[in-house]
């Protein structure tokens, strides 16, 4: 694959265009970025400051990094731009100082009694957020935010349900720059979790876990029928969960998997589509869900643990659906796997299994009921132990002791941060002692220097990779704030319910369409935040549980990345594969078709979210499993052999009946499915005349 193709794919992620800075300024920017990440880790763990001040610094200092390090436009003229950017930097710093100095008075008068200083700070701060989002994530979200801001001023002259009583400009500016809008629940989530888990992903990749995931996927599936496609599915599941950007996932894993798929005979559009669907779906995978689980917990108040557990079965069904579709396509096209001699051996991979220490620590602490921040912090610390182990040259079994300490010490009743610190320091000391005992003491200075350099670069990279999510969550706060201020969110719910009439199916179809349209061209986190404010309340008014409604719009936000006409993940896959964007996005939709169907089960069959007894959940899961196989048959026209339009149509009908999950529809769906199996099997076995 050419570097140009990779660059084109990366550009679709709209994470901003890096400037070529003078050496000293580049060093200063990297240092500021590392300090920005360290500031977050400090505040989250032991440095207590006011929440509003923290959120303002979180957004504005991120904006400063973007204004210095990123181009305003692709062909910018430096002299003119630097003047504007200097003003933006000054404005961001000035707004932060203003909020910190006037904090107590702002809490009392925001949105009610506005001073000239409040007006200027609110207007300038909002402009900075809009430019921050535009520079880092593109035009889509800032335009949407500007439409909502305009609505505040023109709404009093609009007809019908769009009309509101009007608001004063100064009070509105003050309101926007408060914890009711920009610094509300969306920035609350990003300030607590984004930097932490982006840093975790960056250091996890540096520790070699990403390479290990790919080698494991190759060993498990590389030799199977259409093996590279299945490797893409499995690696997308592993890579995607910690990233809030579908395109970043495509670029990270697709640069390896797509050329491998092309090598064994996958068409360009299929290779790009498989990678786009699997990488986008990684955000559906617990425990991180591309930060979606944390944001959902923040917005809904539903415990994080409940969200993660509810997400398990739908995610499993989604990936099984892609896997089955890839398998049937490989069978139809006669695609083989990679020769076994070219693949890693599972026995060798087993020796390196402790490279997954950070993931085990993260999962253990999360599922044991400890705070998300503690789990993320000590998961991050354990990546440094893996890095140290690799730098010294030890095999990964040395990491068994850190694993025992991270798991065992909290069980003694020790406070988790204290236990994590002891586990980290004791494990580092052990590796130093082992290095001295094995005659590798001479390596220690170089190891520590390398570890320090990797940590510094990793922190700076974490800040850079967080800017997109931070900017879009701040900009999404504008939309959420306007919806709350004007009451438009509640009125939209009434419109949706009225349009659907008595048909709940129609209401859900409209909700899905609106959520996907709102999410096009945006990162999943921002798409979900907006859909959660606009669409989820309408579903809840219909009697849908909060978790079902929010999981529904979250799935819609994820699949907007592969839905034409702005299927940014599919277009990135097409750029890497050298295929045509639109056909690639259509193929991606076919592979990810389960994500368009499964959300309806959250209402018709809430047991799939583990909202019922285990017997009911098992029944729903098994019928859904049969249904996704039938969906794959309908999509690929392959069962025991090629099947015609009639069989494909009946397979699709049986799948829909099974997904509806009532006793009559299940029985009818199973009857049709059994008939199809017998018919196609018999036709396959009959000798040709």
Secondary structure, 3 states (H helix, E strand, C coil): CCHHHHHHHHHCCCCCCECCCCHHHHHHHHHHHHHHHHHHHHHHHCCCCCHHHHHHHHHHHHHHHHHHHECCCCCCCHHHHHHHHHHHHHHHHHHHHHHHHCHHHHHHHCCCCCCHHHHHHHHHHHHHHHHHHHHHHCHHHHHHHHHHHHHHHHHHHCCHHHCCCCCCHHHHHHHHCCCCCCCCHHHHHHHHHHHHHHHHHHHHHHCCHHHHHHHHHHHHHCCCCCHHHHHHHHHHHHHHCCCCCHHHHHHHHHHHHHHHHHHCCCCHHHHHHHHHHHHHHHHHCCCCHHHHHHHHHHHHCCCHHHHHHHHHHHHHHHHHHHHHHHHHHHHHHCCCCCCHHHCCCHHHHHHCHHHHHHHHHHHHHHHCCCCHHHHHHHHHHHHHHHHHHHHHCCCHHHHHHHHHHHHHHHHHCCCHHHHHHHHHHHHHHHHHHHHHHCCCHHHHHHHHHHHHHHHHHHHHHHHHHHHHHHHHHHHHHHHHHHHHHHCHHHHHHHHHHHHHCCCHHHHHHHHHHHHHHHHCCCCHHHHHHHHHHHCHHHHHHCCCCHHHHHHHHHHHHHHHHHCCCCCHHHHHHHHHHCCCHHHHHHHHHHHCCHHHHHHHHHHHCHHHHCCCCHHHHHHHHHHHHHHHHHHHHHHHCECCCECCHHHHHHHHHHHHHHHHCCHHHHHHHHHHHHHHHHHHHHHHHCCCC
